[in-house]
Amino acid sequence: MKKISLALVFILSLQFSSMAQIEKSIFNTTKGELEIWHIGHGTLMLKIQNKVIHIDPYSTLTDYNQLPKADLILITHEHQDHLDNKAIDAVKQESTRYILSQVCHDILGLGEVLKNGESSTWSDILIEAVPAYNIVHKRPDGEFFHPKGRGNGYVLNIGDKRIYIAGDTEDIPEMKDLQNIDIAFLPMNLPYTMTPEMTANAARLFMPKILYPYHYGNIDTGLLIELLKAEPDIELRIK
């Protein structure tokens, strides 16, 4: 039977000024225990072997001064809810490494640039930059919210697990090239990224073992559950 997790088991109430609850998922890998913290919006924090990876930290969500310092910061693109100087300043340290797009590098003036299709290795983790862009949704002036080649999604190879963090994207053809994805995070918010129908189609393009919709705001996740109920090989988890 298809498994749908509507509430994750691992929930830790941290003593932030907001007393926010942040959900944590734990996965076993050949590199040890991987923690994925679902901070909210398009933001995640990963911990592996006492190393901390912040992805698109966003200060509106919580008090980042109370979170662990970053060994690595990944930025998908330059929009303020993904490239937030306040959050970056709160978690950075002298040794922090940054991997980001060219536009983000131009704004911050630091870090290692990865273009779509390029990769880099950090702490024995292979990080692949993959396309993230719109093919349907546009601004009133006709420009796509996320033009092709400007932003990144990332595939992190952590031990025997491949984790895909899509960034802001739609169900683009390049998703067919994704192979052996164990855990995927796909955005589902309008008008900037995907409808539930597009998210379901995206998942079918590469068939992740576990799918988390993220960055989904007020969209009805029940529709995504309905759309994917005929895909028993995809475990859908709604946080």
N, C-alpha and C positions, 0 to 999 in steps of 0.2 A: 504494500500500500504506500502511496506517496506520503512522505512525511512533511508536515508543515509546522514549523516552530513559530508560534505566535508570541512567545515570551521566552527569552533566553534564560538559562539557568543561572548564569553568572552575573549577578547584579551587585555592585558595590556602591554603597553610599559614601562618597568622599566628603571630607570636611572643607568644602569650598565656602566662600562667603555666601554663595547662592544655595548651598546645600543640595546641589543638583545631583541626581543619580545618573551615573554613566554605566551603560551596559558593557559587559566584557565577555567575549567568546574565547574559548581556549581550544587550541588544536595541537595535537602531537605531530612533530616533524622529526626527521632524522638529525636535525640540529638542536633538538630539544623542544620545550614547550613554547608555543607561540601564543601570545595574547593579542587580541584585536579589540581595542576599546572604541566603541561606537559613540563618539562625542556628540554627533549630530550634524545636520545639514550635509555638506560634502566633506566632512572632517573626520579623520581617523587617527588613532595612535596605536602603534604596534610595539610590542616588547618581545625580544628574543635574545637569550643568552646575556641578560642584563644590559642590552643595547636598546635604545628608544628611538623610534622613527615617528616623527610627526608628519602628517600629510594634510596640506592645506589648512593649517591651524587658523581658527577664526575666533577672535576675542569676544564676539557677541554671545557665544555659546556658554562660556564658563570663565572662571578666573584662571588663566593660564599660568599665573605666578605660583599656583598650587600644584601644577602638574610637573612630572619629571622633566628634567632638561633633555634637550634633543641631542642625540649623537648624529642624526641625519634628519634633514627637513626636505621633503619632496613638495614641489609646487607644480600644479597642473597648468594653471594659466593665470592671467593678470587681473581678473576681476576681483573687486575688493573683498568679496566673501570667500576668496581662495588665496589671495595674496594680501595678507593683513600684517602690516608692520608691527602693530601693537602686540599681536600674538607671537610673532616671530621674536621680537625683542624679549618677551617674557620667558621663552624656552631656550633661546640660543645660549651657547657657551663658546669659549675660545676655540674649542676643538670641533665644533659643529660643522658638518659638511652639508652642502646644499646641492641638490640636483633640480634643475628647472628648465623652462623653455627660454629661448632667446629673448623674448619680450620681457619676461620676468627678470632675467639677468640684467637687461638694460635698465630696468626700474631700480633693482636692488644694488646693482654694481658689484655683485659677487656671485660665486657659485659655479658649478659645472653645467654647461649647456648640453642638453640632449635634444636632438631633433627627432622627429618621427622616424622610426626604424633604427635608431642608434641605441647602444647599450653601454653600461658601465658596471663595474664591480665595486661593491663596498662591503667590507667585513664578510667576505665569502658569499655575499648575496648578489646574484646577477640581477640588474635592474634594466628592463627593456622599456624604452619609450615607444608608445604606439599612438596612432592617430586618434584625435578626439575633435569632432566638428559637427556642424549642422548641415543637413541636406534638405531640410524643409522649413524650419522656423527662422523667420527673419525679423529684423527691426522695421519700423515704419518706412525708413528710407531705402529698404530693399537689401541692406547688408545682413548677412547671417550673424546671429548672436555670437557664434564661435566659428570664425572662418577656418577653412582647411589649412593645416600646416602651422597654425599659430599656437595651439595648445597641445598638451600631452595627456594621454592616459599612461599608466605604468603597469607592467607585469613584474612582480617580485618573485624571484625563485629562491625560496627559503627551504633549504634541505630538499626534501622530496615533494614539497608543496609549491604550486604556482598560484599566486594571488593576483587577480586583475582588478585594479582600481581605475575605473573608466574615465573619471573626470567628467567634464560637461560635454556630452556627445549625444548623437542620435544613433540609430541602428545602421551604422555605416557598413559598406561592403567589406572593408578590411577586417571586420570582426570574424569573417569566415576563416581568416588565416590564424586565428588564435587556436592553439593546440593544448590539450590536456590541462585545462584550467580547473583547479580544485575549488577555489573560492573566488567569487566575482561580486563586485559592487557596481551596480548600474544605476544611473540617475533617472529620476522619473518626476520631473517638475515642468510645468508649463508657465510661460511659453518658451522656456529657454532650452529644454532638452527633450525628453521623451514622454509620450503618452503611455499608459499601461499597455496598449496594443503594440507600440514600438518597442517597449521594454521586453515584452514577451517574445517578439520577433528577434530582438537582439540575442536573447538567451538561446533561442533555437539555432542561431547561426553558429554558436560555438559550444553549446551544451555544457555549461559548468556543472560540477558535482553539487556545489552549494551556491545559491544565489541570494544575495542581500540587495533589495532595492534600497537606495539611499538618496539623500537630497530630494525627498519627495513631498515635503510640505503637507498640503491638505488633500492631495490626490487620494482617491479611494483605493487602498491596497487590495481590497476584496476582489476588485475586478482583475488584478494581476493573478491572484490565486485561482480565479475561475479560468482565466486564459491559459494557465500552465497546468491545470489539473490532469491533462492528458499526457503530460511529460513526466513519467515516473522516475526518470533518471536524473531529474533536477530537483534537489531538495530546496524548497523555497523557505527562507527564514525572514520573517517580518519582525523588526525590532520595535 
